Amino acid sequence: MDNTLYRKYLDILNVHVDKPDIYTLKELITSHLSKIPFENISKVYYNKKYDMDSIPSFEKYIEGIGDYHFGGTCYTNNYYFSRLLDYVGYNVRLCGADMNKPDVHIVSIVTIDDREYIVDVGYAAPFFEPMPRDLTKEFEINFGEDRYVLLPREANGYSQLQHYKNGSLVHGYAVNPKARDIAEFESVIKASYNEKSSFMNSIMLVKYGMDSSHLIRNFSSIEFQNNSYKKRNLKDSDELANEIKNIFGIPEEMSQVSLSYLSKYFDEWN
């Protein structure tokens, strides 16, 4: 256990943990969503620069978020946040979540005062607070045109989360509450680096404030503030790299490395 890296992680989040309660957990989640983006620039960069086909080491992750304003996709952000929660004293377990295939997403389940909560800082969604699993009715999060609905847990223990956009169901996942080790996701993570996979053929970055967000998806830059949207269309990779630097702080030269390897810009989210 590298205490120095965990302390640097907490310094980046700017959160002091006195005790692992529900209020501090909300603070940690909110800070993570606002300071550490969901993004795949680093995924492509590490793959092409260092031939990586797994998540970065903890040391490289902390270096990335601290020095280059990187974040990660679900496996990276949720795994290391789960480790941080464990470090500061939370009862936390890493869990797989099924989408179109098993285990293509991971989340944390945190137990506080005998209640279980889903924690997810890796879904590119405004999940600012822990989502309770002991529901008797639907738990909703509304954010602009997006509505996220967590259903009461099923008889098999799974929890279903549904994502609606403008009233239409567009995505979601089912959480398997079984505790898992990150090594169990090795083959799925490796497959996500395949040249045909979504995040090796498109660009997506998003970070959140409590009532705002900024999303870059391929050549579109979308800002949400006070229930209104502003969209800019970016003309080429130079303008895209500059926008990424201005909004997310990622150095242009690092974005350009990633963008130079993309010949297609798929958009599976629109």
N, C-alpha and C positions, 0 to 999 in steps of 0.2 A: 504494500500500500504506500503510495507516494503522497505524503501529506502536503508537500509543496504544491503539487499539481492541483489537489483538491482546494487548497487555500486560494490558488490563482483563479480557479473556476468560480469560487464564491466572490472573489474580488471583482471579476468581470460582471457577475450578476449584481454586485453591490448589495448583497443581502447578508445580514448577520443573523445567525441561527442560535437563539438562546435555548430553545427546546423544540423538538419536532412535533409541533401541533398543527392543526388545520389552518390557522391563520398564516403561519410561516410558510406552509406548503403553497398557499395561494400566492404569497409574495414571490416565492421562488419561481412558480409557473409563469406569473405575469412578467417578471423580469426576463425570463428565458425567451418568451415569445417576442418581446420587444427588442432584445439585444442580440439574440442568436437566431439567424434566419433559417427557414427551410430553404435549402438551395442545392443545386446539383453542379454548380460551377466547380466546386472543390472535388466532387466525385469524378468528373471528367478530367480535371487537372491532375489529380493523383494517379489516375489510371494511365493517362498518356505520358506523364512525366516520369513516373516511378514504376509503371507496370503493375499497379496495385489492383487486385480484384477482390478486396475485402475492405472492411471499414478501417480507417486509420487507427494507429495505436492511440492510447489515451494521451501520451505526450504530444503526438502530432495533432490530435484534435484540439488540445488546449493551445498549442502554438497557433493553429489555424484560426481559432475564434479570437484569440488575444492579439495576434499580430496582423492578420489579414482580413478580419471580419467575416471569416467563413462561418458556416453552420454545418448543415448536412441534411440528408434525407432521413427517413424514419429510423432506419437501423442505427445510424450514428447518433442522432440527437436523442432518441428515446433510450438507447442503451446507456450512454454516458450520463444522462440525467438520472436514470435509475440507479446507477452506481453512486452518484452524488447524494441522492436521497438516502441510500444505505449508509454512506459515510457519515452523514450528519445525524443518524439515529432513527430514521423511519423504518417501519416494518414494511418492506417493499419486495415484490416479486416481479420478475420480467415474464411477460406472457405473449404468446403468439395471437395474431388475429387473421382471420380468413377474409379474403375478398373474392375475386374470381378463382383464386387458387388458395390452398392452405398456407398459412404462415408468411404471406407476402407483406405483412405489417406486424409491428410489435408495439406494445404499450406497457405501462407499469400498472400494477394494482397495489395500492397503498392501504394498509389497515390502520385506522386511528380509532381508539375507543370502541373496538369491536365492530366498526363499520368499514366496509371496503369501498374504495374509490378508484375509478379509472383515471389515470394521468397520462396525457398524450401531448407532447410538445413536438411531435414529428408527423403531423397529418396536414400541415399547412392550413390550420383551422384555428379560430379564436377560442380555444378551450382554456380560458383564463382560470377556471376553478376546477378542483377535483370533481369528477362526476360520480355521484353515489350509485352503488349497484343494488342496494336494497330498496328498489322502487316499487311503489304500488300503482303509480301512473307514469306517464311519459315525462322525461326530463328534457326541456328544450333550451337551446341556445339560438338566439336570433341575432343576425349580424348582416345588415343591408338586405340584399336579395337572397342571402343564404340562411337556411334554417337547419339546425342539427338536432336530431331527436334520438335520445337514448331510451330504449324500451326496457320495461321490467325484465329481469333476468328470466331465462327460459328454464324448463324443468331440468335440462342437462347442465345448467350452471352458466351457459354462455350468455353474453350480453350483446345485443344488437344495436349498432349505431347507424342511423340513416342520415344522409345528407340530401337536402332538397334545395333546389335553386329555382327561384320564381315559381314555387309550388310543385315542381316536378322532381321526383326522386332521381338523382343522378349518380349516387355513389353510396358507399357505406362499408361497414365491416362487422364481423362477429368475433368477439373476444373469447378465447379459450382460457378459462381461469387457472389452468394448470401452470405451475411454476416451471420456467424453462431456463436453460443456459444459452448464452449467445452462440456457443459452438454448435448448437442444434440447428441454427439458421444458416450455417456456413454455405450449404449448397444453394439456397435461395439467394443469399447475398451475392455469391459468385455469379449466378445467372443474371443478376441485375446489371452486371457489367458487360453482358453480351452485346455485340454491336447492333442487335435488333431491338434491344430493350428500350423502354420509353425514355429513361433518363440518360441514355447515350445518344439520343436522337432529337433532343429538345432541351430548352432551357426554361427553368422555373425558379423564381426566387420570391419569397413572401415574408414579410414581418408585420407584426400587429401592435397597435396601441389599443387602449380600451375602447375607443370609438373611431379608430382609424386603421387603415392598412395600406400597404403598398405592394403591388404585385407586378413582377415582370414575367411575362410568359412569351417566350420567343421574341418577336419584335413589337410586342405591345407592352406599354407601361401604364398601369392602372392604379390610380390613387383614390381611396375612399376616405372621405372626411365629412363628418356631420351629415350623414345620410345622402351625400351626393358623390357622384363618380366623375373623375376626369381621366380621359384616356388619350395617350399619345402613341402614334405609330412611328416606330424608329426605322430609318431607311436602310441601314447596313450594320455590319458587325462593329465598325468603329463607333458609331453612335450608340449602339447597344452596350458596348464595353464602357463607354463614358457614362451612360445612364446607370449602369450597375455600380460604378464607382461613386457617383453622386448620391445615390439612394442608399446603397448598402455598404459603401466604403471599401469594397473589394478592389485591389489594385488593377488598373486597366490591363497591364501586361499579363497578369495571371488569367483574367477573363479571356484575353485574346488567344492565349494558348488553348483554352478549352474550346472557344468558338471556332478555331481553325480546324478542328477535327470534326465539326458537324457539317455534313453535306445536306442533311434533311432536317427540317424543323417540324416534327409531328406535333399535333395538338390534340391529345386525347382527353383534355379536361374541358374543352369548349363545346 
